[in-house]
């Protein structure tokens, strides 16, 4: 994913002839947010719990979810059919600046994932619980680190990776537009689950911390 977007989705394994290539590409984009969200519903949780036969299916449901998401992303970026059109390829100082911004966006995404609970985000929680012989214990509601600044730092950081690439193509524009819309809308569903799980605690957090845009408060000193 990092390499594909760095080159503006101009290099991949997909070789579907146009205009059918764009239809396949749109399908590749949409399969990720649609399935990713469906698997978070009660129906999706039941499906994940039954993917592995026997008593371990429930324990490894979070690992199955992470594995499926990884396969979805691999499919999207490995089998994309490039349009062959390049709008803008940065050079010189602009190239260096965007490379730094792109790297910083990915580091920000790693930081946000760590703050949210690395064991959950990586899919390791299920395997760790299985080896320990215990039921999965999810981390508490994230409120520290980047979650002090905004409620959805993972989605914001992911959106930033989409828009800081040094090569711009129509492929990258379509990808960035659709997935950015997902990053703005999908957290609404996540917050519904949180209000059900954490109740007034999350309601208070939501009232105090902005959604995706940091709120900077200026402190005024009293005149002496």
N, C-alpha and C positions, 0 to 999 in steps of 0.2 A: 504493500500500500504506500509506504513512504517513497519508494523508488518510482512507482508508477505516477504518483501525483507530482513528484519533483520534475518529471518530464512532461507534465501537463496531459497525462493519459495518451501521449503520442506513441508509446511503445507498449505492445501487449500481444497476447497469443490469438486473440479473436480475429477471424478472417471472413466474417459474414459480409457478403456484397451489399452495397447500398442500393436502395434505401432501407433494405431489411436490417442492415447493421444497426441503424438507429433504433428500430423497434426492439431488437434484442438488447441493446444497451440500456434502454429505458426499463425493460424488464429486469435486467441485472441490478439496476439502481433500486427499483421499487421492492424487489424481493427482500432486501435487507431491512428497511424500516418496518415493512408489513409483518414479516415473520418475527422479527426481533420484538415487536410490541405484542403480537399474539401470544408468544410464549410466556409473557408476563401476566397473562390473564389466568383465572382459575382453570379454564380449559387447557391452556398451554402448560400449566404446572402439572396437570394430570398426565398429559402426553409425555412430558419430560421425565416424570416419575416412573413411567412404564417402558421407557426406551431400553433400560437395562433390566432384564428379567430378574425376578427374585426380590429379596428384601433390600438389596443395596440400591435399587433404582431411586428410591426417595432420597437416600443419603447423597447420591451422586447427581441429583437433579440440577444443582447449580453448576457443576462441572460440565454436564451435558449441554446446558445453556451456553456456557462460554465456548465450548468446542464447536457447537453449531454456528454461533456468531462468527467465530474465526473462519470456518469453512465458507460461510456466506461472503465474508469480506474477500477471502482468497478467490472465490469464484468471480466476484465482481471485478476485481482488479486484474486477475490473470486472463480472463476471457473477454475483456472489453475489446470491441473492434474500433481501432483508431480511425478518425475521419481523414487523417492525412493533412489537415489544415493547421497551420501555426499562425496565430495572430501576432504574438509578441514573444521574443526570446531575449531576456535581459542580458546585458553585458556590463563589464566594468564595475563601477561602484554600485550600480543598481543590483547587479547580480549578487555581489557580496552582501549587500544589505538584506535582500530577500532570502538568501541562504541562511543568514543569521536569524531572521524572523521566523523562517520555517523551522529551524532547529529549536528555537525558543518555544514555538507553539507545541511541538512534540514533547519537550521537557515539561511544559506547563500541563499537558495532558497526563503525563506520568505522575506529576505531583498531585494533580486532582484525583487520579485513580488511587494513589497511595492514601490520600486523606479520606477517601470514601471507604477504604478497606481493601488493601491489595489482594487479600485472600479471596474475596468475593469477585472482584473485577477480573482476576486472572483465572478463576475457575478452580483454584487450589483448595477452596474451603471443603468441597465434597470429599476430595481425596484425603485431606488432613483429618476430617471427621471419621472417615472410614478406617484409616490406619489407627486412630485413637479409640475406635469402637464406641463412639458417641454420636448423638444426633447433631447435625450442623447447628452451630451457634453464630448467628449473624452479628456483625458489629452493631454497636449502638447507632442511633441517628447521627449522621455526620454533621458536626457544627464547628469543627476546628480547621485550622489551615486555611485553604482557599474558601472553604465553606463559611468562614467568618465574613467574607467580602460579598459573595453572591451565593445564591442557593443552588445554582446549576453550573459549577465550574467545569465539570467534565464535558458537558455539551458545548459550552463556550469555547473551551480549548480545542475540541474537535473541529468546531466551525472555523477557528483560526487557522488550523492546518490546511483547510480547504482553500483559503484565500491568500496565503503567503507564498505560493509556489513561484518559481522564477521563470516558468514557461507557461504561456497561456494559449489555449486552444479552445475551439467550441466544445470539445469534449469536457474539458475542465470546467468551463462555465456551466454546462448543464449539470454535471456532477455536483459542483459546489452549490448551485442554486437549490437543487432538490434536497440534498442532505442538510443544508443550512435550515431550510424550512422544517425538516424533521427535528433538528436540534432545538428549534424554537417551540414546536408544538408537542413533541413527545414528553417533555418533562411535566406537562400539565397532567398527563395520565399517571406519571410517577408520583406527583404530589397528591393525587387522589388516594393512592395507596398509602402514602405516608400519613395523611390525615386520619385514615381509618386505623392505622397501626399505632400512631403516637398521640393522636387526639389533640388536646389543648397544648401539649408541649410543642408539637409542630406548628400549630396555629400561631403561637407566640413567636416562634422562630421565623415563620413566614412574614409576620407583621413587622419584624425588626430588620430582616435582611432582604435586599432587593433580589429580583428574579435572575437577571443576566447582566444588568448594567450596574457597576459599582456606584455607590452613593458616597460622595465625598462631602464631609461636613467641615465647614470653616469655623474655627473657634475665635470668637471676638474677645479681645482683652478689654476689660473695663478701663476707661480713661482715668488716669491718675489725677 
